[in-house]
Amino acid sequence: MSIIREFYQGELRPNEVNFKNPVYSSNFARYERTTEQLKKSLSKKQKKLLESLIGNFFSMEYEFGREMYTAGFAMGVKLTAESFCTKTH
């Protein structure tokens, strides 16, 4: 199947690719461990604040990822267009 058809049919979702960056994975594992340790020491009210903070963090991450994907995609298209328009000889 072509990438254009996959994109049209909603089968192309780059954000769902298995992310294998070891530095990111290590940092995320530490984040989860630290969050769980912190939750154990908090009152119910404080846990609600922490959950809100975590939700806000992931919302920010989502928006950042969306903007960076858009910027990267646009840059790739511009590079492709320029490569077809540039005379090299």
The first five atom37 places (N, CA, C, CB, O) and aatype in JSON, in Angstrom:
{
  "aatype": [12, 15, 9, 9, 1, 6, 13, 18, 5, 7, 6, 10, 1, 14, 2, 6, 19, 2, 13, 11, 2, 14, 19, 18, 15, 15, 2, 13, 0, 1, 18, 6, 1, 16, 16, 6, 5, 10, 11, 11, 15, 10, 15, 11, 11, 5, 11, 11, 10, 10, 6, 15, 10, 9, 7, 2, 13, 13, 15, 12, 6, 18, 6, 13, 7, 1, 6, 12, 18, 16, 0, 7, 13, 0, 12, 7, 19, 11, 10, 16, 0, 6, 15, 13, 4, 16, 11, 16, 8],
  "atom_mask": [
    [1, 1, 1, 1, 1],
    [1, 1, 1, 1, 1],
    [1, 1, 1, 1, 1],
    [1, 1, 1, 1, 1],
    [1, 1, 1, 1, 1],
    [1, 1, 1, 1, 1],
    [1, 1, 1, 1, 1],
    [1, 1, 1, 1, 1],
    [1, 1, 1, 1, 1],
    [1, 1, 1, 0, 1],
    [1, 1, 1, 1, 1],
    [1, 1, 1, 1, 1],
    [1, 1, 1, 1, 1],
    [1, 1, 1, 1, 1],
    [1, 1, 1, 1, 1],
    [1, 1, 1, 1, 1],
    [1, 1, 1, 1, 1],
    [1, 1, 1, 1, 1],
    [1, 1, 1, 1, 1],
    [1, 1, 1, 1, 1],
    [1, 1, 1, 1, 1],
    [1, 1, 1, 1, 1],
    [1, 1, 1, 1, 1],
    [1, 1, 1, 1, 1],
    [1, 1, 1, 1, 1],
    [1, 1, 1, 1, 1],
    [1, 1, 1, 1, 1],
    [1, 1, 1, 1, 1],
    [1, 1, 1, 1, 1],
    [1, 1, 1, 1, 1],
    [1, 1, 1, 1, 1],
    [1, 1, 1, 1, 1],
    [1, 1, 1, 1, 1],
    [1, 1, 1, 1, 1],
    [1, 1, 1, 1, 1],
    [1, 1, 1, 1, 1],
    [1, 1, 1, 1, 1],
    [1, 1, 1, 1, 1],
    [1, 1, 1, 1, 1],
    [1, 1, 1, 1, 1],
    [1, 1, 1, 1, 1],
    [1, 1, 1, 1, 1],
    [1, 1, 1, 1, 1],
    [1, 1, 1, 1, 1],
    [1, 1, 1, 1, 1],
    [1, 1, 1, 1, 1],
    [1, 1, 1, 1, 1],
    [1, 1, 1, 1, 1],
    [1, 1, 1, 1, 1],
    [1, 1, 1, 1, 1],
    [1, 1, 1, 1, 1],
    [1, 1, 1, 1, 1],
    [1, 1, 1, 1, 1],
    [1, 1, 1, 1, 1],
    [1, 1, 1, 0, 1],
    [1, 1, 1, 1, 1],
    [1, 1, 1, 1, 1],
    [1, 1, 1, 1, 1],
    [1, 1, 1, 1, 1],
    [1, 1, 1, 1, 1],
    [1, 1, 1, 1, 1],
    [1, 1, 1, 1, 1],
    [1, 1, 1, 1, 1],
    [1, 1, 1, 1, 1],
    [1, 1, 1, 0, 1],
    [1, 1, 1, 1, 1],
    [1, 1, 1, 1, 1],
    [1, 1, 1, 1, 1],
    [1, 1, 1, 1, 1],
    [1, 1, 1, 1, 1],
    [1, 1, 1, 1, 1],
    [1, 1, 1, 0, 1],
    [1, 1, 1, 1, 1],
    [1, 1, 1, 1, 1],
    [1, 1, 1, 1, 1],
    [1, 1, 1, 0, 1],
    [1, 1, 1, 1, 1],
    [1, 1, 1, 1, 1],
    [1, 1, 1, 1, 1],
    [1, 1, 1, 1, 1],
    [1, 1, 1, 1, 1],
    [1, 1, 1, 1, 1],
    [1, 1, 1, 1, 1],
    [1, 1, 1, 1, 1],
    [1, 1, 1, 1, 1],
    [1, 1, 1, 1, 1],
    [1, 1, 1, 1, 1],
    [1, 1, 1, 1, 1],
    [1, 1, 1, 1, 1]
  ],
  "atom_positions": [
    [[0.85, -1.18, 0.0], [0.0, 0.0, 0.0], [0.89, 1.24, 0.0], [-0.96, 0.0, 1.23], [1.98, 1.23, 0.57]],
    [[0.43, 2.29, -0.62], [1.2, 3.53, -0.68], [1.05, 4.32, 0.62], [0.77, 4.38, -1.88], [0.06, 4.17, 1.33]],
    [[2.03, 5.13, 0.89], [1.99, 5.97, 2.1], [0.83, 6.96, 2.03], [3.32, 6.71, 2.28], [0.26, 7.33, 3.05]],
    [[0.49, 7.41, 0.82], [-0.62, 8.35, 0.65], [-1.93, 7.68, 1.03], [-0.67, 8.87, -0.81], [-2.77, 8.28, 1.71]],
    [[-2.12, 6.43, 0.61], [-3.35, 5.71, 0.96], [-3.4, 5.41, 2.46], [-3.46, 4.4, 0.15], [-4.46, 5.51, 3.08]],
    [[-2.26, 5.03, 3.03], [-2.21, 4.78, 4.47], [-2.6, 6.03, 5.24], [-0.81, 4.31, 4.89], [-3.36, 5.97, 6.21]],
    [[-2.08, 7.18, 4.8], [-2.39, 8.45, 5.46], [-3.88, 8.76, 5.33], [-1.55, 9.59, 4.85], [-4.52, 9.14, 6.31]],
    [[-4.43, 8.59, 4.13], [-5.84, 8.87, 3.89], [-6.74, 7.98, 4.75], [-6.18, 8.67, 2.41], [-7.74, 8.44, 5.29]],
    [[-6.37, 6.73, 4.87], [-7.21, 5.77, 5.6], [-6.97, 5.81, 7.11], [-6.96, 4.38, 5.09], [-7.56, 5.02, 7.86]],
    [[-6.12, 6.71, 7.56], [-5.88, 6.85, 8.99], [-4.99, 5.77, 9.58], [0.0, 0.0, 0.0], [-4.96, 5.57, 10.79]],
    [[-4.26, 5.06, 8.72], [-3.39, 3.99, 9.18], [-1.98, 4.48, 9.5], [-3.31, 2.9, 8.14], [-1.18, 3.74, 10.07]],
    [[-1.69, 5.69, 9.16], [-0.37, 6.27, 9.39], [-0.44, 7.19, 10.59], [0.15, 7.04, 8.12], [-1.03, 8.27, 10.51]],
    [[0.15, 6.78, 11.71], [0.12, 7.55, 12.94], [1.53, 7.56, 13.54], [-0.92, 6.96, 13.95], [1.86, 6.71, 14.36]],
    [[2.36, 8.52, 13.14], [3.75, 8.56, 13.61], [3.87, 8.64, 15.13], [4.46, 9.73, 12.99], [4.87, 8.18, 15.69]],
    [[2.88, 9.22, 15.8], [2.97, 9.34, 17.25], [2.77, 8.0, 17.96], [1.93, 10.33, 17.74], [3.0, 7.92, 19.16]],
    [[2.36, 6.96, 17.23], [2.17, 5.65, 17.83], [3.32, 4.69, 17.51], [0.87, 5.07, 17.35], [3.26, 3.51, 17.87]],
    [[4.34, 5.19, 16.85], [5.5, 4.36, 16.54], [6.21, 3.99, 17.84], [6.48, 5.09, 15.57], [6.29, 4.8, 18.76]],
    [[6.71, 2.78, 17.92], [7.43, 2.33, 19.11], [8.69, 3.19, 19.27], [7.8, 0.81, 19.02], [9.65, 3.04, 18.51]],
    [[8.68, 4.07, 20.24], [9.77, 5.02, 20.47], [10.89, 4.32, 21.21], [9.27, 6.25, 21.26], [10.7, 3.87, 22.34]],
    [[12.06, 4.23, 20.6], [13.15, 3.44, 21.17], [14.36, 4.28, 21.56], [13.58, 2.38, 20.18], [15.49, 3.8, 21.49]],
    [[14.14, 5.5, 21.96], [15.24, 6.35, 22.39], [15.59, 5.97, 23.83], [14.86, 7.87, 22.28], [14.78, 6.18, 24.73]],
    [[16.78, 5.41, 24.07], [17.12, 4.93, 25.41], [17.2, 6.04, 26.47], [18.42, 4.21, 25.36], [16.87, 5.8, 27.63]],
    [[17.61, 7.21, 26.1], [17.69, 8.32, 27.05], [16.28, 8.72, 27.48], [18.45, 9.54, 26.43], [16.02, 8.91, 28.67]],
    [[15.38, 8.85, 26.51], [13.98, 9.19, 26.83], [13.37, 8.1, 27.71], [13.15, 9.37, 25.53], [12.74, 8.39, 28.72]],
    [[13.56, 6.84, 27.3], [12.99, 5.72, 28.05], [13.49, 5.69, 29.49], [13.32, 4.41, 27.37], [12.71, 5.45, 30.41]],
    [[14.77, 5.93, 29.68], [15.35, 5.95, 31.02], [14.78, 7.09, 31.85], [16.87, 6.07, 30.94], [14.42, 6.9, 33.02]],
    [[14.7, 8.25, 31.26], [14.14, 9.41, 31.98], [12.67, 9.19, 32.31], [14.3, 10.68, 31.14], [12.22, 9.56, 33.4]],
    [[11.91, 8.6, 31.39], [10.5, 8.36, 31.65], [10.32, 7.34, 32.78], [9.79, 7.88, 30.38], [9.43, 7.49, 33.61]],
    [[11.15, 6.3, 32.8], [11.07, 5.3, 33.87], [11.36, 5.95, 35.23], [12.07, 4.14, 33.61], [10.68, 5.67, 36.21]],
    [[12.38, 6.83, 35.27], [12.69, 7.55, 36.52], [11.53, 8.45, 36.92], [13.97, 8.38, 36.36], [11.19, 8.53, 38.1]],
    [[10.93, 9.12, 35.94], [9.77, 9.98, 36.19], [8.65, 9.16, 36.84], [9.27, 10.63, 34.88], [8.07, 9.59, 37.83]],
    [[8.36, 8.0, 36.27], [7.28, 7.16, 36.82], [7.6, 6.68, 38.24], [7.04, 5.96, 35.91], [6.73, 6.71, 39.1]],
    [[8.84, 6.25, 38.48], [9.22, 5.79, 39.82], [9.11, 6.92, 40.84], [10.66, 5.24, 39.8], [8.57, 6.73, 41.93]],
    [[9.61, 8.07, 40.46], [9.57, 9.23, 41.37], [8.13, 9.64, 41.65], [10.36, 10.41, 40.77], [7.79, 9.96, 42.79]],
    [[7.29, 9.65, 40.63], [5.89, 10.0, 40.79], [5.2, 9.04, 41.75], [5.17, 10.0, 39.43], [4.45, 9.47, 42.63]],
    [[5.45, 7.75, 41.58], [4.83, 6.76, 42.47], [5.31, 6.92, 43.92], [5.14, 5.33, 41.98], [4.52, 6.8, 44.85]],
    [[6.6, 7.2, 44.11], [7.13, 7.43, 45.45], [6.48, 8.65, 46.08], [8.67, 7.61, 45.42], [6.11, 8.64, 47.26]],
    [[6.34, 9.71, 45.28], [5.73, 10.94, 45.78], [4.27, 10.72, 46.16], [5.85, 12.04, 44.73], [3.83, 11.2, 47.2]],
    [[3.53, 10.0, 45.33], [2.11, 9.74, 45.61], [1.93, 9.05, 46.95], [1.5, 8.89, 44.49], [0.97, 9.35, 47.67]],
    [[2.82, 8.15, 47.29], [2.71, 7.4, 48.54], [2.85, 8.3, 49.78], [3.77, 6.32, 48.58], [2.39, 7.94, 50.86]],
    [[3.48, 9.46, 49.61], [3.73, 10.33, 50.75], [2.77, 11.51, 50.84], [5.13, 10.84, 50.69], [2.9, 12.35, 51.73]],
    [[1.8, 11.58, 49.93], [0.92, 12.74, 49.87], [-0.46, 12.48, 50.47], [0.76, 13.2, 48.44], [-0.92, 11.34, 50.54]],
    [[-1.09, 13.56, 50.89], [-2.48, 13.49, 51.34], [-3.38, 13.38, 50.1], [-2.87, 14.74, 52.21], [-2.9, 13.54, 48.97]],
    [[-4.67, 13.12, 50.29], [-5.61, 13.03, 49.16], [-5.65, 14.33, 48.36], [-7.01, 12.68, 49.66], [-5.66, 14.3, 47.13]],
    [[-5.67, 15.45, 49.06], [-5.71, 16.75, 48.39], [-4.44, 16.98, 47.57], [-5.89, 17.88, 49.42], [-4.49, 17.46, 46.44]],
    [[-3.31, 16.62, 48.16], [-2.04, 16.78, 47.45], [-1.96, 15.84, 46.25], [-0.86, 16.53, 48.4], [-1.41, 16.21, 45.21]],
    [[-2.5, 14.63, 46.38], [-2.52, 13.69, 45.26], [-3.33, 14.24, 44.1], [-3.09, 12.33, 45.71], [-2.96, 14.07, 42.94]],
    [[-4.45, 14.9, 44.41], [-5.27, 15.52, 43.36], [-4.47, 16.61, 42.64], [-6.57, 16.12, 43.96], [-4.52, 16.71, 41.41]],
    [[-3.74, 17.4, 43.4], [-2.89, 18.44, 42.78], [-1.82, 17.81, 41.89], [-2.23, 19.32, 43.86], [-1.56, 18.29, 40.79]],
    [[-1.21, 16.74, 42.38], [-0.18, 16.06, 41.59], [-0.78, 15.49, 40.31], [0.48, 14.94, 42.41], [-0.18, 15.61, 39.24]],
    [[-1.96, 14.87, 40.4], [-2.61, 14.31, 39.21], [-2.92, 15.42, 38.2], [-3.91, 13.57, 39.6], [-2.78, 15.23, 36.99]],
    [[-3.34, 16.58, 38.71], [-3.59, 17.72, 37.84], [-2.3, 18.18, 37.17], [-4.21, 18.87, 38.63], [-2.29, 18.48, 35.97]],
    [[-1.23, 18.24, 37.93], [0.07, 18.63, 37.39], [0.52, 17.65, 36.31], [1.12, 18.7, 38.52], [1.0, 18.07, 35.26]],
    [[0.38, 16.36, 36.57], [0.76, 15.34, 35.59], [-0.08, 15.48, 34.32], [0.61, 13.93, 36.19], [0.45, 15.39, 33.21]],
    [[-1.39, 15.69, 34.49], [-2.27, 15.87, 33.33], [-1.87, 17.08, 32.5], [0.0, 0.0, 0.0], [-1.85, 17.03, 31.27]],
    [[-1.55, 18.17, 33.18], [-1.1, 19.38, 32.47], [0.2, 19.12, 31.73], [-0.93, 20.55, 33.45], [0.38, 19.58, 30.6]],
    [[1.12, 18.4, 32.37], [2.4, 18.09, 31.75], [2.19, 17.29, 30.46], [3.29, 17.29, 32.73], [2.8, 17.61, 29.43]],
    [[1.35, 16.26, 30.51], [1.13, 15.44, 29.31], [0.39, 16.21, 28.23], [0.35, 14.19, 29.67], [0.62, 15.98, 27.04]],
    [[-0.49, 17.13, 28.62], [-1.15, 17.98, 27.62], [-0.14, 18.88, 26.93], [-2.25, 18.84, 28.29], [-0.19, 19.07, 25.71]],
    [[0.79, 19.42, 27.7], [1.85, 20.25, 27.12], [2.72, 19.41, 26.18], [2.72, 20.89, 28.23], [3.06, 19.85, 25.09]],
    [[3.08, 18.2, 26.61], [3.9, 17.31, 25.77], [3.2, 17.0, 24.45], [4.21, 16.0, 26.53], [3.83, 16.99, 23.4]],
    [[1.89, 16.76, 24.52], [1.12, 16.46, 23.32], [1.15, 17.66, 22.36], [-0.34, 16.1, 23.68], [1.4, 17.5, 21.16]],
    [[0.89, 18.85, 22.89], [0.88, 20.05, 22.05], [2.26, 20.31, 21.45], [0.42, 21.28, 22.86], [2.38, 20.67, 20.28]],
    [[3.31, 20.12, 22.26], [4.67, 20.32, 21.77], [4.97, 19.33, 20.64], [5.69, 20.16, 22.92], [5.5, 19.72, 19.61]],
    [[4.62, 18.07, 20.84], [4.85, 17.06, 19.82], [4.11, 17.37, 18.54], [0.0, 0.0, 0.0], [4.65, 17.2, 17.44]],
    [[2.87, 17.83, 18.67], [2.07, 18.16, 17.49], [2.7, 19.32, 16.72], [0.64, 18.53, 17.91], [2.78, 19.28, 15.49]],
    [[3.15, 20.34, 17.43], [3.78, 21.48, 16.76], [5.1, 21.09, 16.11], [4.01, 22.62, 17.76], [5.4, 21.53, 14.99]],
    [[5.9, 20.28, 16.79], [7.18, 19.87, 16.22], [7.0, 18.95, 15.01], [8.02, 19.15, 17.29], [7.76, 19.03, 14.05]],
    [[5.98, 18.09, 15.05], [5.68, 17.24, 13.91], [5.31, 18.1, 12.71], [4.53, 16.25, 14.24], [5.78, 17.88, 11.59]],
    [[4.45, 19.1, 12.95], [4.02, 20.0, 11.88], [5.21, 20.75, 11.3], [2.97, 20.99, 12.39], [5.36, 20.84, 10.08]],
    [[6.05, 21.29, 12.17], [7.22, 22.04, 11.7], [8.18, 21.14, 10.93], [7.95, 22.7, 12.89], [8.7, 21.53, 9.89]],
    [[8.42, 19.94, 11.44], [9.32, 19.01, 10.76], [8.79, 18.55, 9.42], [0.0, 0.0, 0.0], [9.53, 18.46, 8.45]],
    [[7.49, 18.28, 9.37], [6.87, 17.85, 8.12], [6.99, 18.96, 7.08], [5.39, 17.47, 8.35], [7.36, 18.72, 5.93]],
    [[6.67, 20.19, 7.5], [6.74, 21.33, 6.58], [8.17, 21.54, 6.08], [6.22, 22.62, 7.27], [8.38, 21.81, 4.9]],
    [[9.14, 21.41, 6.97], [10.53, 21.57, 6.58], [10.93, 20.49, 5.57], [11.45, 21.52, 7.8], [11.64, 20.77, 4.6]],
    [[10.48, 19.27, 5.79], [10.78, 18.19, 4.85], [10.21, 18.45, 3.48], [0.0, 0.0, 0.0], [10.86, 18.19, 2.47]],
    [[8.98, 18.97, 3.43], [8.36, 19.29, 2.15], [9.13, 20.42, 1.46], [6.88, 19.7, 2.35], [9.35, 20.37, 0.25]],
    [[9.54, 21.42, 2.22], [10.31, 22.53, 1.64], [11.65, 22.04, 1.1], [10.54, 23.64, 2.68], [12.07, 22.46, 0.02]],
    [[12.32, 21.16, 1.83], [13.59, 20.6, 1.36], [13.38, 19.81, 0.07], [14.22, 19.7, 2.44], [14.19, 19.91, -0.85]],
    [[12.32, 19.04, 0.02], [12.01, 18.26, -1.18], [11.74, 19.19, -2.36], [10.81, 17.34, -0.94], [12.27, 18.99, -3.45]],
    [[10.92, 20.22, -2.12], [10.59, 21.16, -3.19], [11.85, 21.86, -3.69], [9.57, 22.19, -2.71], [12.05, 21.99, -4.9]],
    [[12.69, 22.3, -2.77], [13.91, 22.99, -3.18], [14.84, 22.08, -3.95], [14.63, 23.55, -1.96], [15.5, 22.52, -4.89]],
    [[14.89, 20.8, -3.57], [15.78, 19.87, -4.29], [15.35, 19.69, -5.73], [15.82, 18.51, -3.59], [16.19, 19.44, -6.59]],
    [[14.06, 19.81, -6.01], [13.59, 19.68, -7.39], [13.79, 20.98, -8.19], [12.1, 19.3, -7.4], [13.84, 20.95, -9.42]],
    [[13.92, 22.1, -7.49], [14.04, 23.4, -8.15], [15.5, 23.89, -8.26], [13.22, 24.43, -7.4], [15.77, 24.85, -8.98]],
    [[16.41, 23.24, -7.58], [17.8, 23.7, -7.56], [18.59, 23.06, -8.7], [18.46, 23.38, -6.2], [18.61, 21.84, -8.87]],
    [[19.24, 23.92, -9.48], [20.1, 23.42, -10.55], [21.48, 23.16, -9.97], [20.18, 24.42, -11.75], [22.05, 24.04, -9.32]],
    [[21.99, 21.98, -10.19], [23.31, 21.64, -9.63], [24.39, 21.57, -10.68], [23.23, 20.34, -8.91], [25.54, 21.29, -10.34]],
    [[24.06, 21.82, -11.92], [25.09, 21.77, -12.98], [24.97, 22.93, -13.92], [24.99, 20.48, -13.76], [25.75, 23.04, -14.87]]
  ]
}
